[in-house]
Amino acid sequence: MRYTYLGDSLTAEHLKGLQCDPVRRPDGRCIVSVRFASALIVDEAGNRHVVKRRRLRLNNKRSG
């Protein structure tokens, strides 16, 4: 599952529109914080970022 990080007015420009994947635990679930409404993601270069979950959008699924 690929996501696009939309960002907001406080987001660094290089992170807006970032294509990313969620970082997953060994059981396959995404690493998220309900309390802080954040998620741990990894970009195409392998860098990890903590971002606001509400600013992540699931990319359209392609049917094939």
Phi and psi restraints in degrees (value plus and minus 20) as a CYANA .aco file:
   2 ARG   PHI    -125.1   -85.1
   2 ARG   PSI     123.3   163.3
   3 TYR   PHI    -143.8  -103.8
   3 TYR   PSI     137.6   177.6
   4 THR   PHI    -133.2   -93.2
   4 THR   PSI     109.3   149.3
   5 TYR   PHI    -111.4   -71.4
   5 TYR   PSI      97.5   137.5
   6 LEU   PHI     -98.5   -58.5
   6 LEU   PSI     -55.5   -15.5
   7 GLY   PHI      53.7    93.7
   7 GLY   PSI    -196.7  -156.7
   8 ASP   PHI    -168.0  -128.0
   8 ASP   PSI    -185.1  -145.1
   9 SER   PHI     -86.3   -46.3
   9 SER   PSI     -39.7     0.3
  10 LEU   PHI    -116.4   -76.4
  10 LEU   PSI     -22.1    17.9
  11 THR   PHI    -100.8   -60.8
  11 THR   PSI     117.0   157.0
  12 ALA   PHI     -81.1   -41.1
  12 ALA   PSI     120.2   160.2
  13 GLU   PHI     -75.9   -35.9
  13 GLU   PSI     -56.5   -16.5
  14 HIS   PHI     -90.9   -50.9
  14 HIS   PSI     -31.6     8.4
  15 LEU   PHI    -116.0   -76.0
  15 LEU   PSI     -37.7     2.3
  16 LYS   PHI     -89.6   -49.6
  16 LYS   PSI     109.8   149.8
  17 GLY   PHI      61.0   101.0
  17 GLY   PSI     -10.6    29.4
  18 LEU   PHI     -80.4   -40.4
  18 LEU   PSI     109.4   149.4
  19 GLN   PHI    -107.9   -67.9
  19 GLN   PSI     107.3   147.3
  20 CYS   PHI    -169.2  -129.2
  20 CYS   PSI     148.4   188.4
  21 ASP   PHI    -145.3  -105.3
  21 ASP   PSI     127.3   167.3
  22 PRO   PHI     -90.6   -50.6
  22 PRO   PSI     126.8   166.8
  23 VAL   PHI    -104.1   -64.1
  23 VAL   PSI     113.1   153.1
  24 ARG   PHI    -132.3   -92.3
  24 ARG   PSI     129.0   169.0
  25 ARG   PHI     -96.9   -56.9
  25 ARG   PSI     149.0   189.0
  26 PRO   PHI     -77.0   -37.0
  26 PRO   PSI     -47.2    -7.2
  27 ASP   PHI    -104.3   -64.3
  27 ASP   PSI     -17.9    22.1
  28 GLY   PHI      74.4   114.4
  28 GLY   PSI     -28.9    11.1
  29 ARG   PHI    -100.8   -60.8
  29 ARG   PSI     129.7   169.7
  30 CYS   PHI     -90.2   -50.2
  30 CYS   PSI     127.8   167.8
  31 ILE   PHI    -106.2   -66.2
  31 ILE   PSI      88.6   128.6
  32 VAL   PHI    -155.3  -115.3
  32 VAL   PSI     139.7   179.7
  33 SER   PHI    -138.7   -98.7
  33 SER   PSI      95.1   135.1
  34 VAL   PHI     -89.5   -49.5
  34 VAL   PSI     -61.4   -21.4
  35 ARG   PHI     -82.1   -42.1
  35 ARG   PSI     -61.2   -21.2
  36 PHE   PHI    -122.9   -82.9
  36 PHE   PSI     -15.3    24.7
  37 ALA   PHI      30.5    70.5
  37 ALA   PSI      24.6    64.6
  38 SER   PHI    -145.3  -105.3
  38 SER   PSI     144.6   184.6
  39 ALA   PHI    -158.1  -118.1
  39 ALA   PSI     131.7   171.7
  40 LEU   PHI    -119.0   -79.0
  40 LEU   PSI     102.3   142.3
  41 ILE   PHI    -144.8  -104.8
  41 ILE   PSI     143.5   183.5
  42 VAL   PHI    -147.3  -107.3
  42 VAL   PSI     113.7   153.7
  43 ASP   PHI    -109.8   -69.8
  43 ASP   PSI    -197.7  -157.7
  44 GLU   PHI     -85.4   -45.4
  44 GLU   PSI     -43.2    -3.2
  45 ALA   PHI    -106.3   -66.3
  45 ALA   PSI     -24.0    16.0
  46 GLY   PHI      70.3   110.3
  46 GLY   PSI     -14.3    25.7
  47 ASN   PHI    -100.6   -60.6
  47 ASN   PSI     120.1   160.1
  48 ARG   PHI    -118.6   -78.6
  48 ARG   PSI     123.0   163.0
  49 HIS   PHI    -157.5  -117.5
  49 HIS   PSI     125.3   165.3
  50 VAL   PHI    -120.7   -80.7
  50 VAL   PSI     102.1   142.1
  51 VAL   PHI    -150.4  -110.4
  51 VAL   PSI     144.9   184.9
  52 LYS   PHI     -91.9   -51.9
  52 LYS   PSI     105.6   145.6
  53 ARG   PHI     -81.4   -41.4
  53 ARG   PSI     -57.1   -17.1
  54 ARG   PHI     -88.2   -48.2
  54 ARG   PSI     -32.2     7.8
  55 ARG   PHI    -117.5   -77.5
  55 ARG   PSI     -14.9    25.1
  56 LEU   PHI    -113.2   -73.2
  56 LEU   PSI     117.2   157.2
  57 ARG   PHI    -146.6  -106.6
  57 ARG   PSI     110.7   150.7
  58 LEU   PHI     -89.0   -49.0
  58 LEU   PSI     109.7   149.7
  59 ASN   PHI     -86.0   -46.0
  59 ASN   PSI     131.8   171.8
  60 ASN   PHI     -79.6   -39.6
  60 ASN   PSI     116.6   156.6
  61 LYS   PHI     -98.2   -58.2
  61 LYS   PSI     114.9   154.9
  62 ARG   PHI    -116.9   -76.9
  62 ARG   PSI     107.5   147.5
  63 SER   PHI    -109.6   -69.6
  63 SER   PSI     120.4   160.4
